[in-house]
């Protein structure tokens, strides 16, 4: 009988010790995220909207690096978090606990939280992005989700990509077991490339560009003045494009992707360290 193992993100991807034991490693030229999150009691826990903060400031009004989020969990609490990219010049010197305290303390009043009373201590970690962990497949194993570095550099989302890479891996594993041909799983990296490589390359270039705090503040200032522009940007960043429809967001991404195809891989990377 042919045994195949699929490595799931049982730990945060950068800490997947089993994956490292198999020989996987993160490509340090790819962007990496740092994120911290906590849960707070809120009467808005079942609100249907997620809130994002692109212009994060502390209690004194000073700009902070990073991207913040608030989303209702539905069990009496909301998830509050903030993250930043390794493309930010001084990211290693940033105290994420301080970022979290300041962000929680400056949440809009309608969330009605006590920023000094999280449900549990905030937790954080490093986020390997854009498919930066490899190899993705071995003689009888595959890696998916965070363990494969499958996190979107645009927004730090990993759940959707864990499901998608898991589905693709499961399809190959099922075929390998039915045909009793273990070589079937070797197609996995090619399938991932076809599905995500170009989008992740666009996202890597975006991550490299917004490493400049002055530039991201200006882009945010301009973008916030246009509901249409923000709608396009958020749909691209969340990978919510509709391939069966060619609307403005799809057309904009198609034009960007066509240019990015011509950019050398090395130009889409920025040297970082773990």
C-alpha positions as CSV (number, residue, x, y, z in Angstrom):
1,X,0.0,0.0,0.0
2,X,1.3,3.4,-0.9
3,X,1.2,5.9,2.0
4,X,0.9,9.6,1.3
5,X,1.2,12.3,4.0
6,X,-0.3,15.8,3.7
7,X,1.3,18.3,6.0
8,X,-1.3,20.7,7.3
9,X,-0.6,24.0,9.1
10,X,-0.8,22.4,12.6
11,X,1.4,25.2,13.8
12,X,2.0,28.7,12.2
13,X,3.7,28.1,8.9
14,X,7.0,29.6,9.9
15,X,7.1,27.2,12.9
16,X,6.0,24.0,11.1
17,X,8.8,21.9,12.6
18,X,7.5,18.7,10.9
19,X,7.7,20.5,7.5
20,X,11.3,21.6,8.2
21,X,12.1,18.0,9.2
22,X,11.0,16.9,5.8
23,X,13.2,19.5,4.2
24,X,11.0,22.5,3.6
25,X,12.3,26.0,4.1
26,X,11.2,29.6,3.5
27,X,12.7,31.6,0.6
28,X,13.9,34.6,2.5
29,X,13.7,36.8,-0.6
30,X,10.0,36.7,-0.3
31,X,8.0,39.0,1.9
32,X,7.0,37.8,5.4
33,X,4.3,39.1,7.6
34,X,4.3,39.8,11.3
35,X,0.8,39.8,12.9
36,X,-0.8,39.9,16.3
37,X,-4.4,39.5,17.3
38,X,-6.7,39.4,20.3
39,X,-10.4,39.0,21.1
40,X,-12.6,41.5,22.9
41,X,-16.2,41.4,24.1
42,X,-18.4,43.6,22.0
43,X,-22.1,44.1,21.4
44,X,-21.2,44.3,17.7
45,X,-20.0,40.6,17.8
46,X,-22.6,39.6,15.2
47,X,-22.3,42.6,12.9
48,X,-22.2,41.4,9.2
49,X,-19.3,43.7,8.3
50,X,-15.5,43.4,8.6
51,X,-13.6,46.6,9.2
52,X,-10.1,47.3,7.8
53,X,-7.7,50.0,8.8
54,X,-5.2,51.1,6.2
55,X,-4.1,54.3,8.0
56,X,-3.3,53.2,11.5
57,X,-2.4,55.8,14.1
58,X,-1.6,55.7,17.8
59,X,-3.4,57.7,20.6
60,X,-1.2,60.7,19.8
61,X,-2.1,60.7,16.2
62,X,1.2,59.4,15.0
63,X,1.2,57.1,12.0
64,X,1.9,53.4,12.7
65,X,3.2,50.9,10.2
66,X,0.8,48.1,9.4
67,X,-2.7,47.1,8.4
68,X,-5.4,46.6,11.0
69,X,-8.6,44.6,11.0
70,X,-11.7,44.1,13.1
71,X,-14.2,41.3,12.4
72,X,-17.1,39.9,14.4
73,X,-16.8,36.3,15.5
74,X,-20.5,35.9,16.5
75,X,-19.9,34.4,20.0
76,X,-19.9,37.7,21.9
77,X,-16.4,38.7,20.8
78,X,-14.7,40.4,17.9
79,X,-11.2,39.6,16.5
80,X,-8.9,42.6,16.5
81,X,-5.5,42.5,15.0
82,X,-2.7,44.3,13.2
83,X,0.1,43.2,11.0
84,X,3.0,44.5,9.0
85,X,5.3,43.3,6.2
86,X,9.0,42.6,6.3
87,X,9.4,45.0,3.3
88,X,8.9,47.8,5.8
89,X,12.5,49.1,6.4
90,X,12.5,48.9,10.2
91,X,10.1,46.0,10.7
92,X,12.4,44.1,13.0
93,X,12.4,47.0,15.5
94,X,8.6,47.2,15.7
95,X,7.1,46.1,18.9
96,X,3.9,44.2,17.8
97,X,2.5,44.2,21.4
98,X,2.7,48.0,21.4
99,X,1.1,48.1,18.0
100,X,-1.7,45.9,19.3
101,X,-2.3,48.1,22.4
102,X,-2.4,51.3,20.4
103,X,-4.7,49.9,17.7
104,X,-7.1,48.4,20.2
105,X,-7.2,51.7,22.2
106,X,-8.0,53.7,19.0
107,X,-10.8,51.5,17.6
108,X,-13.9,53.4,16.6
109,X,-16.4,53.9,19.5
110,X,-19.1,51.9,17.9
111,X,-17.3,48.6,18.6
112,X,-17.6,49.4,22.3
113,X,-14.7,47.4,23.6
114,X,-12.6,47.7,26.7
115,X,-9.1,47.8,25.1
116,X,-7.4,46.9,28.4
117,X,-9.5,43.8,28.9
118,X,-9.0,41.3,26.1
119,X,-10.7,37.9,26.5
120,X,-7.3,36.3,26.5
121,X,-3.7,37.6,26.0
122,X,-3.1,38.6,22.3
123,X,-1.1,36.1,20.2
124,X,1.1,36.7,17.3
125,X,3.5,35.1,14.8
126,X,5.3,35.2,11.5
127,X,3.4,34.6,8.3
128,X,5.3,33.1,5.3
129,X,3.7,34.5,2.2
130,X,3.3,34.1,-1.6
131,X,4.1,30.4,-1.7
132,X,7.5,31.1,-0.1
133,X,8.0,27.7,1.5
134,X,9.3,24.8,-0.5
135,X,9.6,22.2,-1.8
136,X,5.9,21.6,-1.9
137,X,6.0,17.9,-2.5
138,X,8.3,14.9,-1.7
139,X,8.3,11.2,-2.5
140,X,5.1,10.6,-0.5
141,X,4.1,13.9,1.1
142,X,2.7,17.4,0.2
143,X,2.5,20.6,2.1
144,X,-0.6,22.9,2.1
145,X,-1.7,26.2,3.7
146,X,0.6,28.0,6.0
147,X,3.0,25.0,5.9
148,X,3.5,25.8,2.2
149,X,3.7,29.6,2.7
150,X,0.3,30.1,1.1
151,X,-0.6,33.4,2.5
152,X,-1.8,36.4,0.5
153,X,0.8,39.3,0.8
154,X,-1.9,41.8,-0.1
155,X,-3.9,41.2,3.1
156,X,-2.3,38.4,5.2
157,X,-5.2,36.0,4.5
158,X,-4.4,32.4,4.9
159,X,-7.6,30.5,5.6
160,X,-8.9,30.6,2.0
161,X,-5.5,29.4,0.6
162,X,-5.4,26.6,3.2
163,X,-8.7,25.4,1.9
164,X,-7.7,25.8,-1.8
165,X,-4.3,24.1,-1.5
166,X,-5.8,21.4,0.6
167,X,-8.5,20.7,-2.0
168,X,-5.9,20.5,-4.8
169,X,-3.7,18.2,-2.7
170,X,-6.6,16.0,-1.8
171,X,-7.6,15.6,-5.4
172,X,-4.1,14.4,-6.3
173,X,-3.9,12.1,-3.3
174,X,-7.2,10.5,-4.2
175,X,-6.1,10.0,-7.8
176,X,-2.8,8.5,-6.6
177,X,-4.6,6.1,-4.3
178,X,-7.1,5.0,-6.9
179,X,-4.5,4.5,-9.6
180,X,-1.9,3.2,-7.2
181,X,0.6,5.6,-8.8
182,X,2.5,7.7,-6.3
183,X,4.0,9.8,-9.1
184,X,0.7,11.6,-9.5
185,X,1.4,13.9,-6.6
186,X,4.5,15.2,-8.3
187,X,2.1,17.4,-10.4
188,X,1.3,19.4,-7.3
189,X,3.8,22.2,-7.7
190,X,2.8,22.8,-11.4
191,X,-0.9,23.0,-10.4
192,X,-0.1,25.5,-7.7
193,X,1.9,27.6,-10.2
194,X,-1.0,27.6,-12.6
195,X,-3.4,28.6,-9.9
196,X,-1.4,31.1,-7.8
197,X,2.0,32.0,-9.2
198,X,1.0,35.1,-11.2
199,X,-1.3,36.5,-8.5
200,X,1.3,36.0,-5.8
201,X,3.9,37.7,-8.0
202,X,1.7,40.7,-8.4
203,X,1.1,40.7,-4.6
204,X,4.9,40.4,-4.0
205,X,5.5,43.5,-6.0
206,X,2.8,45.3,-4.2
207,X,4.3,44.3,-0.9
208,X,7.7,45.6,-2.0
209,X,6.2,48.9,-3.1
210,X,4.3,49.6,0.1
211,X,7.3,49.0,2.3
212,X,7.7,52.7,2.0
213,X,5.5,54.3,4.7
214,X,5.3,57.6,3.0
215,X,4.1,56.0,-0.2
216,X,1.4,53.9,1.5
217,X,0.1,56.9,3.3
218,X,-0.2,58.8,0.0
219,X,-1.8,55.9,-1.8
220,X,-4.3,55.5,1.1
221,X,-5.1,59.3,1.1
222,X,-5.8,59.2,-2.6
223,X,-7.7,55.9,-2.6
224,X,-10.0,56.9,0.3
225,X,-11.4,59.7,-1.7
226,X,-12.8,57.3,-4.3
227,X,-15.3,54.7,-3.4
228,X,-14.9,53.1,-6.8
229,X,-11.1,52.9,-6.6
230,X,-11.2,51.4,-3.2
231,X,-13.8,48.8,-4.3
232,X,-11.5,47.8,-7.2
233,X,-8.4,47.7,-4.9
234,X,-10.1,45.7,-2.2
235,X,-11.5,43.1,-4.7
236,X,-8.0,42.7,-6.2
237,X,-6.3,42.5,-2.7
238,X,-8.8,40.0,-1.4
239,X,-8.6,37.9,-4.7
240,X,-12.4,38.3,-5.2
241,X,-12.1,38.8,-8.9
242,X,-14.7,37.2,-11.1
243,X,-13.0,35.5,-14.1
244,X,-16.3,35.0,-15.9
245,X,-17.0,38.7,-15.8
246,X,-14.8,41.5,-17.1
247,X,-15.7,44.4,-14.9
248,X,-13.4,47.4,-14.0
249,X,-11.6,45.5,-11.3
250,X,-11.0,42.5,-13.5
251,X,-9.8,44.7,-16.3
252,X,-7.4,46.6,-14.0
253,X,-5.9,43.4,-12.6
254,X,-5.6,41.9,-16.1
255,X,-3.6,45.0,-17.2
256,X,-1.4,44.9,-14.1
257,X,-0.8,41.1,-14.5
258,X,0.2,41.5,-18.1
259,X,2.9,44.0,-17.1
260,X,4.0,41.9,-14.1
261,X,4.5,38.8,-16.4
262,X,7.4,40.8,-17.9
263,X,9.1,41.6,-14.6
264,X,12.0,39.3,-13.7
265,X,11.4,37.1,-10.7
266,X,14.3,38.7,-8.9
267,X,12.7,42.2,-9.2
268,X,9.6,40.9,-7.4
269,X,11.6,39.9,-4.4
270,X,13.1,41.8,-1.6
271,X,15.8,40.4,0.6
272,X,14.5,39.8,4.1
273,X,15.7,37.7,7.0
274,X,13.8,35.4,9.4
